[in-house]
Amino acid sequence: MIEHEAVAAAAIDLPDETAAEVVKAYVVLNPGHVPSEALERDIRGLARKKLGPSVAPREVVFRKTLSETRSGKIMRRLLKARELGLPEGDISTLESDET
């Protein structure tokens, strides 16, 4: 998805009753781009083209920021824990938290 000019992104897998797992994308847009349904369709279309329909995200969520460690790595485990309502664990290494 980061091949799209508007996107800096993170994706997580979520359990699904019919497909076992599905992908959900959290997208932070590059400056000059605004969230819209058309942009979401464009991002999902690019992912389907590059990755295939079975691994392309089923849902795209736009965020202003994502939780990152001090070294700049996106905390995917935290995204997943929050999505599933699980304990977040140690978040003392966060440099920034999603908004």
Biopython code that builds the backbone (N, CA, C, O; Angstrom):
import numpy as np
from Bio.PDB.StructureBuilder import StructureBuilder

atoms = [
    (1, "MET", "N", (0.810, -1.200, 0.000)),
    (1, "MET", "CA", (0.000, 0.000, 0.000)),
    (1, "MET", "C", (0.850, 1.259, 0.000)),
    (1, "MET", "O", (0.410, 2.309, -0.468)),
    (2, "ILE", "N", (2.071, 1.158, 0.525)),
    (2, "ILE", "CA", (2.886, 2.366, 0.570)),
    (2, "ILE", "C", (3.396, 2.763, -0.812)),
    (2, "ILE", "O", (4.026, 3.811, -0.958)),
    (3, "GLU", "N", (3.136, 1.949, -1.816)),
    (3, "GLU", "CA", (3.445, 2.353, -3.186)),
    (3, "GLU", "C", (2.499, 3.461, -3.655)),
    (3, "GLU", "O", (2.805, 4.178, -4.608)),
    (4, "HIS", "N", (1.358, 3.598, -2.990)),
    (4, "HIS", "CA", (0.415, 4.659, -3.332)),
    (4, "HIS", "C", (1.002, 5.980, -2.862)),
    (4, "HIS", "O", (1.503, 6.071, -1.742)),
    (5, "GLU", "N", (0.946, 7.000, -3.701)),
    (5, "GLU", "CA", (1.563, 8.289, -3.397)),
    (5, "GLU", "C", (1.026, 8.959, -2.142)),
    (5, "GLU", "O", (1.714, 9.794, -1.554)),
    (6, "ALA", "N", (-0.174, 8.620, -1.721)),
    (6, "ALA", "CA", (-0.803, 9.283, -0.579)),
    (6, "ALA", "C", (-0.516, 8.594, 0.748)),
    (6, "ALA", "O", (-0.875, 9.134, 1.794)),
    (7, "VAL", "N", (0.119, 7.415, 0.749)),
    (7, "VAL", "CA", (0.053, 6.533, 1.910)),
    (7, "VAL", "C", (1.374, 6.267, 2.620)),
    (7, "VAL", "O", (2.416, 6.038, 2.006)),
    (8, "ALA", "N", (1.275, 6.311, 3.945)),
    (8, "ALA", "CA", (2.214, 5.677, 4.859)),
    (8, "ALA", "C", (1.304, 4.809, 5.716)),
    (8, "ALA", "O", (0.383, 5.348, 6.328)),
    (9, "ALA", "N", (1.506, 3.492, 5.797)),
    (9, "ALA", "CA", (0.478, 2.611, 6.348)),
    (9, "ALA", "C", (1.020, 1.511, 7.231)),
    (9, "ALA", "O", (2.219, 1.232, 7.252)),
    (10, "ALA", "N", (0.098, 0.887, 7.966)),
    (10, "ALA", "CA", (0.369, -0.336, 8.727)),
    (10, "ALA", "C", (-0.839, -1.236, 8.553)),
    (10, "ALA", "O", (-1.962, -0.755, 8.406)),
    (11, "ALA", "N", (-0.614, -2.521, 8.567)),
    (11, "ALA", "CA", (-1.723, -3.456, 8.416)),
    (11, "ALA", "C", (-1.619, -4.536, 9.479)),
    (11, "ALA", "O", (-0.522, -4.916, 9.888)),
    (12, "ILE", "N", (-2.765, -5.023, 9.921)),
    (12, "ILE", "CA", (-2.810, -6.116, 10.881)),
    (12, "ILE", "C", (-3.761, -7.183, 10.373)),
    (12, "ILE", "O", (-4.649, -6.911, 9.564)),
    (13, "ASP", "N", (-3.566, -8.397, 10.856)),
    (13, "ASP", "CA", (-4.501, -9.468, 10.537)),
    (13, "ASP", "C", (-5.470, -9.627, 11.698)),
    (13, "ASP", "O", (-5.099, -9.476, 12.862)),
    (14, "LEU", "N", (-6.702, -9.931, 11.365)),
    (14, "LEU", "CA", (-7.742, -10.121, 12.375)),
    (14, "LEU", "C", (-8.436, -11.447, 12.127)),
    (14, "LEU", "O", (-8.588, -11.860, 10.978)),
    (15, "PRO", "N", (-8.857, -12.116, 13.186)),
    (15, "PRO", "CA", (-9.591, -13.366, 12.993)),
    (15, "PRO", "C", (-10.916, -13.098, 12.289)),
    (15, "PRO", "O", (-11.542, -12.057, 12.487)),
    (16, "ASP", "N", (-11.328, -14.058, 11.465)),
    (16, "ASP", "CA", (-12.584, -13.950, 10.746)),
    (16, "ASP", "C", (-13.228, -15.330, 10.699)),
    (16, "ASP", "O", (-12.551, -16.329, 10.455)),
    (17, "GLU", "N", (-14.529, -15.382, 10.930)),
    (17, "GLU", "CA", (-15.224, -16.671, 10.991)),
    (17, "GLU", "C", (-15.213, -17.415, 9.659)),
    (17, "GLU", "O", (-15.116, -18.642, 9.646)),
    (18, "THR", "N", (-15.309, -16.705, 8.550)),
    (18, "THR", "CA", (-15.383, -17.385, 7.262)),
    (18, "THR", "C", (-14.034, -17.523, 6.567)),
    (18, "THR", "O", (-13.796, -18.523, 5.891)),
    (19, "ALA", "N", (-13.153, -16.550, 6.716)),
    (19, "ALA", "CA", (-11.879, -16.574, 5.988)),
    (19, "ALA", "C", (-10.687, -16.915, 6.873)),
    (19, "ALA", "O", (-9.551, -16.887, 6.400)),
    (20, "ALA", "N", (-10.910, -17.231, 8.128)),
    (20, "ALA", "CA", (-9.857, -17.495, 9.119)),
    (20, "ALA", "C", (-9.171, -16.199, 9.544)),
    (20, "ALA", "O", (-9.118, -15.898, 10.736)),
    (21, "GLU", "N", (-8.645, -15.427, 8.592)),
    (21, "GLU", "CA", (-8.034, -14.138, 8.897)),
    (21, "GLU", "C", (-8.326, -13.156, 7.777)),
    (21, "GLU", "O", (-8.440, -13.539, 6.613)),
    (22, "VAL", "N", (-8.444, -11.890, 8.141)),
    (22, "VAL", "CA", (-8.593, -10.814, 7.162)),
    (22, "VAL", "C", (-7.614, -9.700, 7.528)),
    (22, "VAL", "O", (-7.134, -9.627, 8.659)),
    (23, "VAL", "N", (-7.331, -8.849, 6.573)),
    (23, "VAL", "CA", (-6.390, -7.750, 6.782)),
    (23, "VAL", "C", (-7.165, -6.452, 6.964)),
    (23, "VAL", "O", (-8.116, -6.163, 6.236)),
    (24, "LYS", "N", (-6.731, -5.678, 7.956)),
    (24, "LYS", "CA", (-7.266, -4.340, 8.177)),
    (24, "LYS", "C", (-6.091, -3.380, 8.085)),
    (24, "LYS", "O", (-5.059, -3.598, 8.720)),
    (25, "ALA", "N", (-6.240, -2.328, 7.306)),
    (25, "ALA", "CA", (-5.152, -1.370, 7.111)),
    (25, "ALA", "C", (-5.432, -0.096, 7.883)),
    (25, "ALA", "O", (-6.540, 0.439, 7.852)),
    (26, "TYR", "N", (-4.418, 0.376, 8.569)),
    (26, "TYR", "CA", (-4.446, 1.684, 9.222)),
    (26, "TYR", "C", (-3.554, 2.578, 8.383)),
    (26, "TYR", "O", (-2.369, 2.296, 8.204)),
    (27, "VAL", "N", (-4.120, 3.645, 7.875)),
    (27, "VAL", "CA", (-3.409, 4.472, 6.912)),
    (27, "VAL", "C", (-3.215, 5.883, 7.443)),
    (27, "VAL", "O", (-4.162, 6.544, 7.870)),
    (28, "VAL", "N", (-1.964, 6.328, 7.406)),
    (28, "VAL", "CA", (-1.623, 7.715, 7.667)),
    (28, "VAL", "C", (-1.301, 8.308, 6.304)),
    (28, "VAL", "O", (-0.470, 7.780, 5.565)),
    (29, "LEU", "N", (-1.957, 9.394, 5.985)),
    (29, "LEU", "CA", (-1.769, 9.995, 4.672)),
    (29, "LEU", "C", (-0.586, 10.955, 4.657)),
    (29, "LEU", "O", (-0.302, 11.644, 5.637)),
    (30, "ASN", "N", (0.079, 10.978, 3.540)),
    (30, "ASN", "CA", (1.160, 11.932, 3.343)),
    (30, "ASN", "C", (0.572, 13.332, 3.239)),
    (30, "ASN", "O", (-0.604, 13.480, 2.906)),
    (31, "PRO", "N", (1.371, 14.371, 3.518)),
    (31, "PRO", "CA", (0.873, 15.743, 3.435)),
    (31, "PRO", "C", (0.258, 16.044, 2.065)),
    (31, "PRO", "O", (0.759, 15.611, 1.028)),
    (32, "GLY", "N", (-0.834, 16.793, 2.098)),
    (32, "GLY", "CA", (-1.507, 17.181, 0.871)),
    (32, "GLY", "C", (-2.622, 16.242, 0.445)),
    (32, "GLY", "O", (-3.283, 16.490, -0.564)),
    (33, "HIS", "N", (-2.843, 15.173, 1.191)),
    (33, "HIS", "CA", (-3.912, 14.230, 0.863)),
    (33, "HIS", "C", (-4.928, 14.211, 1.998)),
    (33, "HIS", "O", (-4.568, 14.323, 3.170)),
    (34, "VAL", "N", (-6.198, 14.067, 1.639)),
    (34, "VAL", "CA", (-7.266, 14.034, 2.637)),
    (34, "VAL", "C", (-8.049, 12.734, 2.511)),
    (34, "VAL", "O", (-8.222, 12.220, 1.406)),
    (35, "PRO", "N", (-8.529, 12.195, 3.643)),
    (35, "PRO", "CA", (-9.306, 10.955, 3.604)),
    (35, "PRO", "C", (-10.592, 11.140, 2.807)),
    (35, "PRO", "O", (-11.249, 12.177, 2.891)),
    (36, "SER", "N", (-10.935, 10.120, 2.037)),
    (36, "SER", "CA", (-12.201, 10.125, 1.303)),
    (36, "SER", "C", (-12.533, 8.694, 0.905)),
    (36, "SER", "O", (-11.667, 7.819, 0.911)),
    (37, "GLU", "N", (-13.786, 8.469, 0.561)),
    (37, "GLU", "CA", (-14.198, 7.137, 0.101)),
    (37, "GLU", "C", (-13.484, 6.783, -1.205)),
    (37, "GLU", "O", (-13.101, 5.633, -1.416)),
    (38, "ALA", "N", (-13.310, 7.776, -2.078)),
    (38, "ALA", "CA", (-12.634, 7.522, -3.352)),
    (38, "ALA", "C", (-11.177, 7.121, -3.117)),
    (38, "ALA", "O", (-10.668, 6.215, -3.777)),
    (39, "LEU", "N", (-10.515, 7.786, -2.188)),
    (39, "LEU", "CA", (-9.135, 7.437, -1.886)),
    (39, "LEU", "C", (-9.056, 6.045, -1.270)),
    (39, "LEU", "O", (-8.148, 5.278, -1.591)),
    (40, "GLU", "N", (-9.988, 5.715, -0.397)),
    (40, "GLU", "CA", (-10.022, 4.376, 0.188)),
    (40, "GLU", "C", (-10.183, 3.318, -0.904)),
    (40, "GLU", "O", (-9.475, 2.311, -0.896)),
    (41, "ARG", "N", (-11.096, 3.534, -1.831)),
    (41, "ARG", "CA", (-11.280, 2.582, -2.942)),
    (41, "ARG", "C", (-10.013, 2.464, -3.784)),
    (41, "ARG", "O", (-9.650, 1.368, -4.211)),
    (42, "ASP", "N", (-9.349, 3.576, -4.020)),
    (42, "ASP", "CA", (-8.125, 3.581, -4.802)),
    (42, "ASP", "C", (-7.017, 2.784, -4.103)),
    (42, "ASP", "O", (-6.300, 2.018, -4.746)),
    (43, "ILE", "N", (-6.883, 2.968, -2.789)),
    (43, "ILE", "CA", (-5.876, 2.244, -2.007)),
    (43, "ILE", "C", (-6.181, 0.753, -2.005)),
    (43, "ILE", "O", (-5.286, -0.066, -2.217)),
    (44, "ARG", "N", (-7.430, 0.400, -1.769)),
    (44, "ARG", "CA", (-7.809, -1.020, -1.767)),
    (44, "ARG", "C", (-7.620, -1.643, -3.147)),
    (44, "ARG", "O", (-7.199, -2.794, -3.256)),
    (45, "GLY", "N", (-7.930, -0.887, -4.201)),
    (45, "GLY", "CA", (-7.742, -1.383, -5.563)),
    (45, "GLY", "C", (-6.274, -1.646, -5.868)),
    (45, "GLY", "O", (-5.939, -2.660, -6.481)),
    (46, "LEU", "N", (-5.399, -0.743, -5.447)),
    (46, "LEU", "CA", (-3.965, -0.940, -5.650)),
    (46, "LEU", "C", (-3.482, -2.175, -4.900)),
    (46, "LEU", "O", (-2.700, -2.964, -5.431)),
    (47, "ALA", "N", (-3.948, -2.340, -3.666)),
    (47, "ALA", "CA", (-3.549, -3.514, -2.879)),
    (47, "ALA", "C", (-4.031, -4.796, -3.543)),
    (47, "ALA", "O", (-3.289, -5.778, -3.587)),
    (48, "ARG", "N", (-5.256, -4.811, -4.059)),
    (48, "ARG", "CA", (-5.768, -6.004, -4.749)),
    (48, "ARG", "C", (-4.932, -6.328, -5.985)),
    (48, "ARG", "O", (-4.635, -7.489, -6.266)),
    (49, "LYS", "N", (-4.564, -5.286, -6.708)),
    (49, "LYS", "CA", (-3.782, -5.470, -7.928)),
    (49, "LYS", "C", (-2.387, -6.013, -7.603)),
    (49, "LYS", "O", (-1.904, -6.927, -8.270)),
    (50, "LYS", "N", (-1.751, -5.455, -6.590)),
    (50, "LYS", "CA", (-0.378, -5.838, -6.246)),
    (50, "LYS", "C", (-0.297, -7.136, -5.444)),
    (50, "LYS", "O", (0.628, -7.925, -5.632)),
    (51, "LEU", "N", (-1.266, -7.359, -4.548)),
    (51, "LEU", "CA", (-1.192, -8.480, -3.613)),
    (51, "LEU", "C", (-2.175, -9.610, -3.926)),
    (51, "LEU", "O", (-1.941, -10.762, -3.557)),
    (52, "GLY", "N", (-3.248, -9.282, -4.591)),
    (52, "GLY", "CA", (-4.308, -10.251, -4.838)),
    (52, "GLY", "C", (-5.469, -10.020, -3.893)),
    (52, "GLY", "O", (-5.287, -9.481, -2.801)),
    (53, "PRO", "N", (-6.657, -10.421, -4.303)),
    (53, "PRO", "CA", (-7.852, -10.143, -3.504)),
    (53, "PRO", "C", (-7.892, -10.850, -2.155)),
    (53, "PRO", "O", (-8.523, -10.352, -1.222)),
    (54, "SER", "N", (-7.240, -11.985, -2.034)),
    (54, "SER", "CA", (-7.326, -12.722, -0.769)),
    (54, "SER", "C", (-6.511, -12.081, 0.348)),
    (54, "SER", "O", (-6.804, -12.312, 1.521)),
    (55, "VAL", "N", (-5.495, -11.282, 0.021)),
    (55, "VAL", "CA", (-4.676, -10.658, 1.066)),
    (55, "VAL", "C", (-4.782, -9.136, 1.088)),
    (55, "VAL", "O", (-4.153, -8.482, 1.920)),
    (56, "ALA", "N", (-5.567, -8.576, 0.188)),
    (56, "ALA", "CA", (-5.791, -7.133, 0.210)),
    (56, "ALA", "C", (-6.650, -6.780, 1.423)),
    (56, "ALA", "O", (-7.474, -7.593, 1.843)),
    (57, "PRO", "N", (-6.478, -5.597, 1.990)),
    (57, "PRO", "CA", (-7.270, -5.234, 3.170)),
    (57, "PRO", "C", (-8.756, -5.146, 2.860)),
    (57, "PRO", "O", (-9.168, -4.632, 1.820)),
    (58, "ARG", "N", (-9.539, -5.656, 3.783)),
    (58, "ARG", "CA", (-10.997, -5.538, 3.657)),
    (58, "ARG", "C", (-11.493, -4.202, 4.174)),
    (58, "ARG", "O", (-12.564, -3.726, 3.798)),
    (59, "GLU", "N", (-10.690, -3.608, 5.045)),
    (59, "GLU", "CA", (-11.082, -2.326, 5.635)),
    (59, "GLU", "C", (-9.862, -1.422, 5.699)),
    (59, "GLU", "O", (-8.754, -1.865, 6.000)),
    (60, "VAL", "N", (-10.086, -0.149, 5.411)),
    (60, "VAL", "CA", (-9.035, 0.868, 5.502)),
    (60, "VAL", "C", (-9.526, 1.922, 6.485)),
    (60, "VAL", "O", (-10.620, 2.466, 6.338)),
    (61, "VAL", "N", (-8.698, 2.201, 7.492)),
    (61, "VAL", "CA", (-9.027, 3.211, 8.500)),
    (61, "VAL", "C", (-7.980, 4.305, 8.415)),
    (61, "VAL", "O", (-6.784, 4.035, 8.520)),
    (62, "PHE", "N", (-8.423, 5.535, 8.228)),
    (62, "PHE", "CA", (-7.499, 6.662, 8.165)),
    (62, "PHE", "C", (-7.218, 7.169, 9.574)),
    (62, "PHE", "O", (-8.134, 7.329, 10.381)),
    (63, "ARG", "N", (-5.947, 7.418, 9.860)),
    (63, "ARG", "CA", (-5.526, 7.952, 11.162)),
    (63, "ARG", "C", (-4.603, 9.137, 10.941)),
    (63, "ARG", "O", (-3.968, 9.253, 9.893)),
    (64, "LYS", "N", (-4.531, 10.016, 11.931)),
    (64, "LYS", "CA", (-3.582, 11.135, 11.871)),
    (64, "LYS", "C", (-2.171, 10.644, 12.161)),
    (64, "LYS", "O", (-1.211, 11.075, 11.522)),
    (65, "THR", "N", (-2.050, 9.736, 13.133)),
    (65, "THR", "CA", (-0.759, 9.144, 13.484)),
    (65, "THR", "C", (-0.998, 7.695, 13.887)),
    (65, "THR", "O", (-2.137, 7.265, 14.067)),
    (66, "LEU", "N", (0.089, 6.955, 14.024)),
    (66, "LEU", "CA", (0.038, 5.594, 14.540)),
    (66, "LEU", "C", (1.015, 5.476, 15.704)),
    (66, "LEU", "O", (2.006, 6.202, 15.771)),
    (67, "SER", "N", (0.728, 4.565, 16.608)),
    (67, "SER", "CA", (1.614, 4.343, 17.744)),
    (67, "SER", "C", (2.970, 3.866, 17.242)),
    (67, "SER", "O", (3.060, 2.902, 16.481)),
    (68, "GLU", "N", (4.017, 4.549, 17.675)),
    (68, "GLU", "CA", (5.369, 4.199, 17.255)),
    (68, "GLU", "C", (6.292, 4.084, 18.456)),
    (68, "GLU", "O", (6.091, 4.724, 19.489)),
    (69, "THR", "N", (7.310, 3.248, 18.291)),
    (69, "THR", "CA", (8.358, 3.157, 19.298)),
    (69, "THR", "C", (9.305, 4.346, 19.125)),
    (69, "THR", "O", (9.179, 5.109, 18.166)),
    (70, "ARG", "N", (10.229, 4.499, 20.032)),
    (70, "ARG", "CA", (11.200, 5.586, 19.925)),
    (70, "ARG", "C", (12.061, 5.466, 18.677)),
    (70, "ARG", "O", (12.567, 6.464, 18.164)),
    (71, "SER", "N", (12.227, 4.240, 18.190)),
    (71, "SER", "CA", (13.022, 4.035, 16.976)),
    (71, "SER", "C", (12.192, 4.192, 15.703)),
    (71, "SER", "O", (12.721, 4.027, 14.604)),
    (72, "GLY", "N", (10.889, 4.510, 15.833)),
    (72, "GLY", "CA", (10.050, 4.792, 14.684)),
    (72, "GLY", "C", (9.297, 3.610, 14.113)),
    (72, "GLY", "O", (8.680, 3.727, 13.055)),
    (73, "LYS", "N", (9.334, 2.477, 14.787)),
    (73, "LYS", "CA", (8.599, 1.309, 14.298)),
    (73, "LYS", "C", (7.140, 1.375, 14.755)),
    (73, "LYS", "O", (6.851, 1.708, 15.905)),
    (74, "ILE", "N", (6.239, 1.055, 13.845)),
    (74, "ILE", "CA", (4.816, 1.065, 14.173)),
    (74, "ILE", "C", (4.503, -0.133, 15.064)),
    (74, "ILE", "O", (4.936, -1.251, 14.785)),
    (75, "MET", "N", (3.757, 0.103, 16.125)),
    (75, "MET", "CA", (3.417, -0.939, 17.094)),
    (75, "MET", "C", (2.187, -1.721, 16.622)),
    (75, "MET", "O", (1.072, -1.476, 17.084)),
    (76, "ARG", "N", (2.399, -2.651, 15.710)),
    (76, "ARG", "CA", (1.286, -3.436, 15.173)),
    (76, "ARG", "C", (0.603, -4.271, 16.255)),
    (76, "ARG", "O", (-0.615, -4.445, 16.229)),
    (77, "ARG", "N", (1.377, -4.781, 17.196)),
    (77, "ARG", "CA", (0.768, -5.590, 18.262)),
    (77, "ARG", "C", (-0.205, -4.746, 19.083)),
    (77, "ARG", "O", (-1.219, -5.257, 19.558)),
    (78, "LEU", "N", (0.095, -3.467, 19.250)),
    (78, "LEU", "CA", (-0.800, -2.575, 19.984)),
    (78, "LEU", "C", (-2.069, -2.301, 19.177)),
    (78, "LEU", "O", (-3.164, -2.271, 19.738)),
    (79, "LEU", "N", (-1.929, -2.102, 17.868)),
    (79, "LEU", "CA", (-3.106, -1.931, 17.008)),
    (79, "LEU", "C", (-4.020, -3.140, 17.117)),
    (79, "LEU", "O", (-5.236, -3.002, 17.251)),
    (80, "LYS", "N", (-3.426, -4.328, 17.058)),
    (80, "LYS", "CA", (-4.206, -5.552, 17.112)),
    (80, "LYS", "C", (-4.867, -5.726, 18.481)),
    (80, "LYS", "O", (-6.038, -6.097, 18.558)),
    (81, "ALA", "N", (-4.126, -5.462, 19.559)),
    (81, "ALA", "CA", (-4.690, -5.593, 20.903)),
    (81, "ALA", "C", (-5.878, -4.648, 21.085)),
    (81, "ALA", "O", (-6.905, -5.038, 21.639)),
    (82, "ARG", "N", (-5.738, -3.420, 20.624)),
    (82, "ARG", "CA", (-6.833, -2.456, 20.747)),
    (82, "ARG", "C", (-8.031, -2.868, 19.896)),
    (82, "ARG", "O", (-9.177, -2.715, 20.318)),
    (83, "GLU", "N", (-7.774, -3.376, 18.729)),
    (83, "GLU", "CA", (-8.851, -3.816, 17.835)),
    (83, "GLU", "C", (-9.638, -4.973, 18.442)),
    (83, "GLU", "O", (-10.863, -5.026, 18.328)),
    (84, "LEU", "N", (-8.929, -5.903, 19.089)),
    (84, "LEU", "CA", (-9.562, -7.100, 19.631)),
    (84, "LEU", "C", (-9.967, -6.968, 21.100)),
    (84, "LEU", "O", (-10.538, -7.895, 21.675)),
    (85, "GLY", "N", (-9.668, -5.806, 21.711)),
    (85, "GLY", "CA", (-10.007, -5.599, 23.115)),
    (85, "GLY", "C", (-9.155, -6.415, 24.061)),
    (85, "GLY", "O", (-9.609, -6.799, 25.139)),
    (86, "LEU", "N", (-7.907, -6.688, 23.661)),
    (86, "LEU", "CA", (-6.979, -7.468, 24.482)),
    (86, "LEU", "C", (-6.087, -6.538, 25.294)),
    (86, "LEU", "O", (-6.013, -5.346, 24.995)),
    (87, "PRO", "N", (-5.403, -7.062, 26.326)),
    (87, "PRO", "CA", (-4.479, -6.227, 27.081)),
    (87, "PRO", "C", (-3.394, -5.659, 26.164)),
    (87, "PRO", "O", (-2.893, -6.350, 25.276)),
    (88, "GLU", "N", (-3.043, -4.403, 26.388)),
    (88, "GLU", "CA", (-2.061, -3.738, 25.533)),
    (88, "GLU", "C", (-0.629, -4.125, 25.852)),
    (88, "GLU", "O", (0.255, -3.968, 25.010)),
    (89, "GLY", "N", (-0.387, -4.626, 27.045)),
    (89, "GLY", "CA", (0.980, -4.977, 27.413)),
    (89, "GLY", "C", (1.810, -3.732, 27.688)),
    (89, "GLY", "O", (1.271, -2.656, 27.946)),
    (90, "ASP", "N", (3.116, -3.890, 27.631)),
    (90, "ASP", "CA", (4.043, -2.803, 27.938)),
    (90, "ASP", "C", (4.039, -1.775, 26.809)),
    (90, "ASP", "O", (4.388, -2.085, 25.670)),
    (91, "ILE", "N", (3.641, -0.553, 27.139)),
    (91, "ILE", "CA", (3.661, 0.512, 26.136)),
    (91, "ILE", "C", (4.632, 1.623, 26.538)),
    (91, "ILE", "O", (4.533, 2.755, 26.063)),
    (92, "SER", "N", (5.568, 1.279, 27.415)),
    (92, "SER", "CA", (6.529, 2.276, 27.895)),
    (92, "SER", "C", (7.504, 2.719, 26.810)),
    (92, "SER", "O", (8.143, 3.762, 26.950)),
    (93, "THR", "N", (7.629, 1.947, 25.730)),
    (93, "THR", "CA", (8.562, 2.313, 24.660)),
    (93, "THR", "C", (7.928, 3.167, 23.584)),
    (93, "THR", "O", (8.568, 3.449, 22.571)),
    (94, "LEU", "N", (6.674, 3.590, 23.774)),
    (94, "LEU", "CA", (6.000, 4.394, 22.760)),
    (94, "LEU", "C", (6.595, 5.791, 22.690)),
    (94, "LEU", "O", (6.791, 6.451, 23.710)),
    (95, "GLU", "N", (6.871, 6.219, 21.496)),
    (95, "GLU", "CA", (7.293, 7.597, 21.275)),
    (95, "GLU", "C", (6.062, 8.464, 21.032)),
    (95, "GLU", "O", (5.970, 9.589, 21.523)),
    (96, "SER", "N", (5.122, 7.923, 20.271)),
    (96, "SER", "CA", (3.872, 8.629, 19.997)),
    (96, "SER", "C", (2.736, 7.623, 20.015)),
    (96, "SER", "O", (2.935, 6.435, 19.762)),
    (97, "ASP", "N", (1.548, 8.111, 20.315)),
    (97, "ASP", "CA", (0.373, 7.243, 20.350)),
    (97, "ASP", "C", (-0.576, 7.706, 19.265)),
    (97, "ASP", "O", (-0.624, 8.892, 18.938)),
    (98, "GLU", "N", (-1.330, 6.773, 18.707)),
    (98, "GLU", "CA", (-2.253, 7.089, 17.617)),
    (98, "GLU", "C", (-3.335, 8.055, 18.075)),
    (98, "GLU", "O", (-3.751, 8.059, 19.233)),
    (99, "THR", "N", (-3.768, 8.857, 17.143)),
    (99, "THR", "CA", (-4.855, 9.801, 17.415)),
    (99, "THR", "C", (-5.869, 9.739, 16.306)),
    (99, "THR", "O", (-6.868, 10.459, 16.342)),
]
sb = StructureBuilder()
sb.init_structure("model")
sb.init_model(0)
sb.init_chain("A")
sb.init_seg("    ")
for serial, (resi, resn, name, xyz) in enumerate(atoms, 1):
    if name == "N":
        sb.init_residue(resn, " ", resi, " ")
    sb.init_atom(name, np.array(xyz, "f"), 0.0, 1.0, " ", f" {name:<3s}", serial, name[0])
structure = sb.get_structure()
